[in-house]
Amino acid sequence: MGLCRRRLTWLLLLLAVIAGTLLSRYPAALRVDSEPRAGPCRRSVRGAVQQHPRFQRLFNLSAPVLLSEDLLTPELWARLSQRKAPYGWQGLSQQVITSTLSLLKGSDGTELFGGRWRQRPRCVRCAVVGNGGILNGSRQGLNIDAHDFVFRLNGAVIRGFEQDVGTRTSFYGFTVNTLKNSLLAYRSLGFTSVPQGQDLRYIFIPSGIRDYVMLRSALLGEEVPEGHDKGDRPQKYFGPDASAGKFKLLHPDFISYLTERFLKSKFIKTKFGNLYMPSTGALMLLTALHTCDQVSAYGFITSNYKKFSDHYFERVRKPLVFYVNHDLSLEATLWKSLHEAGILWLYQR
């Protein structure tokens, strides 16, 4: 009996040492989910929001994030046709919009975690990976891949940077413009193709008519028939699997809501107002905050951004340049305040 107790004591001590070692390897955002995965989160975005009156007023966690045919009504068309893209459809072809949405049907169109992902953990942990130079040499790859879902965007170079940015991609977010610009600008730096995979989902950000046209062609498996990208083949970007469940479309109302409540920049009231919209990274991070239970942000702008290159994959250091189409200073302030409130965990090196 005494021997059994001694063995049990040594076993418990060994387990405690192993647990302490594992916890020391991961950031606090990953340690909060220490309860069994079958149970709910002890800490969550929703719970943290409820503890802060300011963010309680800002967040509407029931706001529709994605748009599909199920949500298209005459009332929605009438309202969104009064606002310019990405906040609406003013000046855009109704035929293109409706024909595109007709291919996005059912829960796969309106649920981010649809299809085979419906049997997901009750505590959904998401990592959103920006492309900031802060990740170069960070060795955060294992921590990123330890999340249930990983969001990436634009020039998401992985090869050669696996130790810093991980290898997994669950969602890839973009506008057609940022996707193509990234392939042109960063090809020599390793971004030679858009992430692909059987379980990977693509999130289109509708910044203009070309996003709807490209999405429709991707869903049909056809060449782009018109517009700026005429003759282009979506399959070369997204692979041969063009099922509706593989593609998601951010709701223009959701982009309006995020801009009005979280990222209402001073640039909007200047002569550059028509150029401004939240960055792709900001939209992906806020999408995760409205759909995941826990969110960690890597590669986003922080107060020490001057110490790092613009992007983590650049061979020659380049300073981050601020343009009026995005308000990165406003975004940096938002990420810091959300981190301090415990609503997200921000990697700050």
C-alpha positions in Angstrom: 0.0 0.0 0.0 2.8 2.4 0.9 4.7 1.6 -2.3 1.6 2.3 -4.4 1.2 5.7 -2.7 4.8 6.6 -3.3 4.5 5.7 -7.0 1.3 7.8 -7.2 3.1 10.7 -5.6 6.1 10.5 -8.0 3.7 10.2 -11.0 1.8 13.4 -9.9 5.1 15.3 -9.5 6.2 14.2 -12.9 2.9 15.3 -14.5 3.3 18.7 -12.7 6.8 19.2 -14.1 5.6 18.3 -17.7 2.6 20.7 -17.4 4.8 23.5 -16.2 7.3 23.0 -19.0 4.5 23.1 -21.6 2.9 26.2 -20.2 6.2 28.0 -20.2 6.5 27.5 -24.0 3.2 29.2 -24.9 1.9 32.8 -24.4 -0.8 33.6 -21.9 -3.5 33.6 -24.6 -3.0 29.9 -25.1 -2.8 29.0 -21.4 -6.2 30.3 -20.4 -7.9 27.4 -22.1 -6.6 24.9 -19.5 -10.0 23.3 -18.9 -11.0 20.1 -20.8 -11.6 21.0 -24.5 -15.2 19.6 -24.2 -16.1 22.5 -21.9 -16.7 26.2 -22.7 -13.9 28.8 -22.4 -13.1 30.1 -19.0 -12.1 33.4 -20.7 -13.7 34.4 -24.0 -14.1 37.5 -26.2 -17.8 37.7 -25.2 -17.0 37.5 -21.5 -14.2 40.1 -21.7 -16.4 42.5 -23.7 -19.1 42.3 -21.0 -16.6 43.4 -18.3 -15.8 46.7 -20.1 -18.6 49.3 -20.6 -16.8 51.0 -23.5 -16.5 47.8 -25.5 -19.9 46.7 -24.5 -21.2 49.7 -26.4 -19.0 49.1 -29.4 -19.4 45.3 -29.9 -22.5 43.8 -31.5 -21.5 40.1 -31.5 -24.8 39.2 -33.2 -24.1 41.3 -36.3 -24.2 39.3 -39.5 -20.5 38.8 -40.6 -21.1 37.1 -44.0 -23.4 37.7 -46.9 -25.3 35.1 -48.9 -28.4 34.7 -51.0 -30.4 34.0 -47.9 -29.9 37.5 -46.6 -30.6 39.3 -50.0 -33.9 41.1 -49.9 -35.4 44.1 -51.8 -34.9 46.1 -48.6 -31.2 45.2 -48.4 -30.6 46.1 -52.0 -32.4 49.4 -51.7 -30.3 50.3 -48.6 -26.9 49.1 -49.8 -27.4 50.7 -53.3 -27.2 54.1 -51.5 -23.6 53.4 -50.2 -20.4 53.0 -52.1 -18.2 49.9 -51.9 -17.0 48.4 -49.6 -19.9 49.6 -47.5 -22.5 49.0 -50.2 -23.4 48.6 -53.9 -23.8 52.1 -55.2 -23.1 52.1 -58.9 -22.5 48.4 -59.1 -24.3 46.0 -61.4 -27.4 44.5 -59.7 -27.2 41.5 -62.1 -23.6 40.8 -61.0 -24.4 41.1 -57.3 -27.5 38.9 -57.4 -26.0 36.3 -59.7 -23.0 36.0 -57.4 -25.0 35.8 -54.2 -27.3 33.2 -55.9 -24.3 30.8 -55.7 -23.8 31.3 -52.0 -26.6 29.5 -50.3 -27.5 28.0 -47.0 -25.5 27.9 -43.8 -22.2 27.4 -45.7 -22.6 31.0 -46.9 -23.6 32.6 -43.6 -21.5 30.5 -41.2 -17.7 30.9 -41.0 -17.3 27.5 -39.4 -19.7 25.7 -41.7 -19.5 22.2 -43.4 -17.3 19.7 -41.7 -16.1 22.3 -39.2 -19.5 22.4 -37.5 -18.1 19.8 -35.1 -15.6 22.2 -33.7 -14.4 22.6 -30.1 -16.7 24.5 -27.8 -13.9 26.8 -27.1 -12.7 28.0 -30.5 -9.2 29.5 -30.4 -8.1 31.5 -33.4 -4.8 33.0 -34.5 -4.8 35.9 -36.9 -1.4 36.4 -38.6 -0.6 39.7 -40.1 2.6 40.3 -42.2 4.4 42.7 -40.0 8.2 42.6 -39.6 7.8 42.0 -35.9 7.4 38.3 -36.7 10.9 37.9 -38.3 12.9 35.9 -35.8 10.0 35.7 -33.4 9.9 31.8 -33.4 6.1 32.0 -32.9 5.3 29.3 -35.4 4.4 26.5 -33.0 2.3 28.9 -30.9 0.4 30.0 -34.0 -0.2 26.4 -35.2 -1.4 25.4 -31.8 -4.7 27.3 -32.3 -7.8 25.7 -33.7 -8.0 28.0 -36.7 -5.4 30.2 -38.3 -6.3 33.3 -40.4 -3.8 34.8 -42.9 -4.0 37.6 -45.5 -2.5 39.2 -48.5 1.2 38.3 -49.0 1.2 35.4 -46.6 4.7 34.0 -47.2 5.2 30.7 -45.3 8.0 28.8 -46.9 11.3 29.6 -45.2 9.5 31.3 -42.2 7.8 28.3 -40.7 9.5 28.8 -37.3 8.2 32.4 -37.1 4.7 32.2 -38.7 3.7 28.5 -38.6 2.5 26.4 -41.4 -1.3 26.1 -41.0 -3.9 28.2 -42.8 -7.7 27.8 -42.2 -8.8 31.1 -43.7 -7.2 33.4 -46.2 -8.6 36.9 -46.4 -8.2 39.5 -49.3 -9.6 41.8 -51.9 -8.9 40.8 -55.4 -6.7 44.0 -55.7 -4.6 43.1 -52.6 -4.3 39.5 -53.7 -3.0 40.4 -57.2 -0.8 43.2 -55.9 0.8 40.8 -53.3 1.5 38.3 -56.0 3.2 40.9 -58.1 5.1 42.8 -55.3 6.2 39.8 -53.2 6.8 37.1 -55.8 10.6 37.4 -55.6 10.3 37.3 -51.8 8.5 34.0 -51.8 4.8 34.7 -52.3 4.3 32.8 -55.5 0.8 31.5 -54.9 -2.2 31.9 -52.7 -2.5 29.4 -49.8 -4.4 26.3 -50.9 -5.7 23.2 -49.2 -8.8 21.0 -48.9 -9.9 22.5 -45.6 -8.9 26.0 -46.3 -11.6 28.7 -46.8 -11.3 32.0 -48.7 -12.8 35.2 -47.4 -13.6 37.8 -50.1 -13.7 41.4 -49.0 -16.0 43.2 -51.4 -14.0 46.4 -52.1 -15.5 46.8 -55.6 -17.3 45.0 -58.5 -14.2 43.0 -59.4 -14.5 41.0 -56.1 -18.0 39.9 -56.9 -17.1 39.1 -60.5 -14.1 37.0 -59.4 -16.1 35.2 -56.7 -18.8 34.3 -59.2 -16.3 32.9 -61.6 -14.6 31.0 -58.9 -17.9 29.4 -57.8 -18.7 28.5 -61.4 -15.2 27.2 -62.2 -15.1 29.5 -65.3 -12.9 32.2 -66.7 -13.7 35.8 -65.6 -16.0 37.0 -68.4 -15.8 40.7 -68.0 -14.2 43.7 -66.3 -10.7 44.4 -65.1 -9.8 40.7 -64.7 -11.4 39.4 -67.9 -9.9 36.1 -69.1 -8.4 35.3 -65.7 -8.8 31.8 -64.3 -9.7 31.7 -60.6 -8.6 28.1 -60.4 -5.0 29.1 -60.5 -5.5 31.0 -57.3 -7.9 28.9 -55.3 -7.4 25.4 -56.8 -9.9 23.2 -58.6 -12.3 22.8 -55.7 -14.9 25.5 -56.4 -17.7 24.4 -54.0 -19.7 27.1 -52.5 -18.6 26.1 -49.0 -15.0 27.0 -49.8 -15.8 30.7 -50.3 -17.0 33.3 -47.9 -18.1 37.0 -48.5 -17.9 39.7 -45.9 -21.2 41.5 -45.5 -20.9 45.2 -46.5 -23.0 46.0 -43.5 -20.4 44.3 -41.3 -17.6 46.4 -42.9 -19.8 49.5 -42.2 -20.3 48.5 -38.6 -16.6 47.9 -38.0 -15.6 51.2 -39.6 -18.2 53.2 -37.8 -17.6 51.8 -34.3 -14.0 50.7 -34.3 -12.1 52.4 -37.1 -13.8 55.7 -37.9 -10.7 57.5 -39.1 -10.1 61.2 -39.4 -9.2 60.6 -43.0 -12.9 60.0 -43.8 -13.6 63.7 -43.6 -10.7 64.8 -45.8 -10.3 64.9 -49.6 -9.0 61.3 -49.3 -12.1 60.0 -47.7 -13.1 57.9 -50.8 -9.8 56.1 -50.6 -10.0 55.1 -47.0 -11.2 51.7 -45.7 -9.9 49.5 -42.8 -6.9 47.4 -43.7 -7.3 43.8 -44.8 -5.6 42.8 -41.5 -8.0 44.8 -39.4 -11.0 43.3 -41.1 -9.7 39.8 -40.6 -8.8 40.4 -37.0 -12.2 41.9 -36.2 -13.9 39.1 -38.1 -12.2 36.6 -35.8 -13.2 38.6 -32.8 -16.8 38.3 -33.8 -16.7 34.6 -34.6 -14.1 32.9 -32.3 -14.1 32.4 -28.6 -10.4 33.4 -28.1 -8.2 35.4 -30.5 -4.5 35.9 -30.6 -3.0 38.5 -33.0 0.5 38.1 -34.5 2.3 40.4 -36.9 0.0 43.5 -36.3 1.3 47.0 -35.7 2.5 47.7 -32.2 4.0 50.8 -30.5 7.5 49.4 -31.2 7.0 49.1 -35.0 10.0 51.2 -35.9 12.3 48.5 -34.7 11.2 46.1 -37.4 10.9 46.0 -41.2 7.5 46.6 -42.9 7.0 42.8 -43.6 8.6 39.8 -42.0 9.7 38.2 -45.3 11.7 41.2 -46.6 15.4 40.5 -47.1 16.3 44.2 -46.9 14.8 46.2 -44.1 12.1 48.6 -45.2 10.4 51.1 -42.9 6.6 50.9 -42.5 5.1 53.7 -44.6 1.7 55.2 -43.6 -0.7 55.9 -46.4 -4.2 57.6 -46.3 -6.0 54.5 -47.6 -5.6 53.0 -44.1 -5.2 54.5 -40.7 -2.6 52.2 -39.1 -2.1 54.5 -36.1 -5.8 54.2 -35.3 -5.5 50.4 -35.7 -2.5 50.2 -33.4 -4.4 52.1 -30.7 -7.3 49.7 -31.1 -5.3 46.6 -30.9 -3.5 47.8 -27.8 -6.7 48.7 -26.0 -8.3 45.4 -26.9 -5.2 43.6 -25.6 -5.3 45.6 -22.3 -9.0 44.8 -21.9 -8.2 41.0 -22.3 -10.5 40.8 -25.4 -7.6 39.6 -27.6 -3.9 38.7 -27.0 -1.5 40.8 -29.1 2.0 39.6 -29.8 4.3 42.6 -29.0 7.7 41.0 -28.7 
